[in-house]
Amino acid sequence: IMATRWGLCGAGKISHDFSVAMKTLPHENHQIAAIASRSLVRAKEFAKKHRIPTAYGRYEELAKNPDIDIVYLGVLHTEHWKVGLLFLEAGKNVLCEKPFAMNSKQVKDLVAAAKKNNVFLMEAIWSRCFPAHAEVRRLLAERALGEVKLVKAYFGSPQLHIPRSVQKELGGGALLDIGVYCLQFVLMVFDGERPQSIQATGVLLDSGVDESVTVVMKFSRNRMALCAFSIAVRLPNDAVISGTEGSIKVLGPMHCPTTLLVNDQETEYILPEPCLPLNFTNSTGLRYEAEEVRQCLLKGLKESPQMPLADSILLTEIMDEIRKQIGVVFSQDSQ
Ligand SMILES: NC(=O)c1ccc[n+]([C@@H]2O[C@H](COP(=O)([O-])OP(=O)(O)OC[C@H]3O[C@@H](n4cnc5c(N)ncnc54)[C@H](OP(=O)(O)O)[C@@H]3O)[C@@H](O)[C@H]2O)c1
């Protein structure tokens, strides 16, 4: 069996962390074959730092490289749609960073392009691929908690100093950047079921993007979810699943967890150490998502059972509805 040959698009912060995470996987399974940036200088620097053989100064050159198995899209949210379509139309498999795109219309365009070109596509909700979350899903599948009645997920991280978090033109706001993790957690627990109702309240920055949001959702059979997310303050960043016969607490950071409390019994899942400093928390855990993609490609799957495209579409539809209720509108909404 051959190594999976990755092409990275975007030489920014998350691409750096992804490259570091790759080094924790066997080289005979995963190789980064090329990096593309809008700037050739940045691509070359990145390639040197991470020992990547090929550097491109235009994304189109990566799209034309026939020796790439999958493109990892690590550019800003606002670029996912356009750049995603570039690779999908070139017949490339794509792992696209979260949020998948700016709204559900854009996400549906990406999904349609993947279907049309018969290629693999996945939203990079890396959380789903963590061993701790595999254990959560296993426990839920065997109904270890009885009937789940309430799911709570919090994510707050002070990042008002980061331009892409606060500027509307860069796709800012808590919802798209980190709220997406809380909502995907709820959908994971409720198995991709559409909520019966969504009630969101939010406060916005002067730029018009959301600073802090709370969301209450009701699901069938008297089940509920409560989410809070913020780019102004730190929150506990944990998630709790409460059932009639037990509970699971995913300790913070719930989006890349290493500790589970199942009925107060603690289990730890140790992450490998990074070979270079990381930009984000627990990023060597990106290895699980990379390996999930490899397994999907080896099986010839066009989407991941861990993060199916239907979940991504529902996730963005829920985010569209939340934005409608709290009054966040992006220019992409009227395109
Ligand atoms: N999974 C995770 O834990 C995680 C963590 C952080 C971020 N993310 C996601 O990853 C994506 C990138 O985040 P990041 O923090 O890595 O961002 P970043 O470093 O600020 O930017 C990433 C890349 O986006 C491109 N870019 C930046 N500004 C642009 C602009 N004004 N117009 C067009 N392209 C621009 C650049 O690509 P070039 O190199 O080609 O110029 C840049 O290298 C986001 O969608 C974010 O949600 C995921």
The ligand as a Tripos MOL2 file, in Angstrom:
@<TRIPOS>MOLECULE
LIG
   48    52     1     0     0
SMALL
NO_CHARGES

@<TRIPOS>ATOM
      1 N1         -8.7380   22.7260   12.9810 N.am      1 LIG1
      2 C1         -8.3250   23.7060   13.7470 C.2       1 LIG1
      3 O1         -8.0460   23.5200   14.9080 O.2       1 LIG1
      4 C2         -8.1680   25.0660   13.1930 C.ar      1 LIG1
      5 C3         -7.3940   25.9940   13.8950 C.ar      1 LIG1
      6 C4         -7.2110   27.2300   13.3430 C.ar      1 LIG1
      7 C5         -7.7750   27.5610   12.1470 C.ar      1 LIG1
      8 N2         -8.5560   26.6670   11.4810 N.ar      1 LIG1
      9 C6         -9.1810   27.0230   10.1980 C.3       1 LIG1
     10 O2         -8.1640   27.1280    9.2230 O.3       1 LIG1
     11 C7         -8.4020   28.2240    8.3400 C.3       1 LIG1
     12 C8         -7.1630   29.1180    8.3290 C.3       1 LIG1
     13 O3         -6.9250   29.6360    9.6290 O.3       1 LIG1
     14 P1         -5.4580   30.1650   10.0490 P.3       1 LIG1
     15 O4         -5.5350   30.5490   11.4660 O.co2     1 LIG1
     16 O5         -4.4430   29.2030    9.5880 O.co2     1 LIG1
     17 O6         -5.4140   31.5040    9.1830 O.3       1 LIG1
     18 P2         -4.1600   32.3700    8.6450 P.3       1 LIG1
     19 O7         -2.8790   31.7780    9.0720 O.co2     1 LIG1
     20 O8         -4.4390   33.7840    9.0170 O.co2     1 LIG1
     21 O9         -4.3700   32.2710    7.0770 O.3       1 LIG1
     22 C9         -4.3180   31.0520    6.3910 C.3       1 LIG1
     23 C10        -4.0770   31.2970    4.9290 C.3       1 LIG1
     24 O10        -5.2100   31.9280    4.3460 O.3       1 LIG1
     25 C11        -4.7740   32.7560    3.2780 C.3       1 LIG1
     26 N3         -5.2250   34.1270    3.5050 N.ar      1 LIG1
     27 C12        -4.9810   34.8730    4.5780 C.ar      1 LIG1
     28 N4         -5.5230   36.1000    4.4410 N.ar      1 LIG1
     29 C13        -6.1090   36.1240    3.2410 C.ar      1 LIG1
     30 C14        -6.8190   37.1120    2.5050 C.ar      1 LIG1
     31 N5         -7.0510   38.3350    3.0000 N.pl3     1 LIG1
     32 N6         -7.2960   36.7830    1.3030 N.ar      1 LIG1
     33 C15        -7.0770   35.5570    0.8020 C.ar      1 LIG1
     34 N7         -6.4030   34.5780    1.4530 N.ar      1 LIG1
     35 C16        -5.9300   34.8600    2.6450 C.ar      1 LIG1
     36 C17        -3.2590   32.7360    3.2590 C.3       1 LIG1
     37 O11        -2.8630   31.7860    2.2900 O.3       1 LIG1
     38 P3         -1.5000   31.9850    1.4520 P.3       1 LIG1
     39 O12        -0.4420   31.3420    2.2660 O.co2     1 LIG1
     40 O13        -1.7790   31.2980    0.1840 O.co2     1 LIG1
     41 O14        -1.3100   33.4500    1.2760 O.co2     1 LIG1
     42 C18        -2.9250   32.2370    4.6460 C.3       1 LIG1
     43 O15        -1.7170   31.5570    4.6950 O.3       1 LIG1
     44 C19        -9.6670   28.9070    8.8370 C.3       1 LIG1
     45 O16       -10.7660   28.5200    8.0410 O.3       1 LIG1
     46 C20        -9.8310   28.4020   10.2550 C.3       1 LIG1
     47 O17       -11.1900   28.2850   10.6540 O.3       1 LIG1
     48 C21        -8.7450   25.4220   11.9920 C.ar      1 LIG1
@<TRIPOS>BOND
     1     1     2 1
     2     2     3 2
     3     2     4 1
     4     4     5 ar
     5     4    48 ar
     6     5     6 ar
     7     6     7 ar
     8     7     8 ar
     9     8     9 1
    10     8    48 ar
    11     9    10 1
    12     9    46 1
    13    10    11 1
    14    11    12 1
    15    11    44 1
    16    12    13 1
    17    13    14 1
    18    14    15 2
    19    14    16 1
    20    14    17 1
    21    17    18 1
    22    18    19 2
    23    18    20 1
    24    18    21 1
    25    21    22 1
    26    22    23 1
    27    23    24 1
    28    23    42 1
    29    24    25 1
    30    25    26 1
    31    25    36 1
    32    26    27 ar
    33    26    35 ar
    34    27    28 ar
    35    28    29 ar
    36    29    30 ar
    37    29    35 ar
    38    30    31 1
    39    30    32 ar
    40    32    33 ar
    41    33    34 ar
    42    34    35 ar
    43    36    37 1
    44    36    42 1
    45    37    38 1
    46    38    39 2
    47    38    40 1
    48    38    41 1
    49    42    43 1
    50    44    45 1
    51    44    46 1
    52    46    47 1
@<TRIPOS>SUBSTRUCTURE
     1 LIG1         1 GROUP 0 **** ****
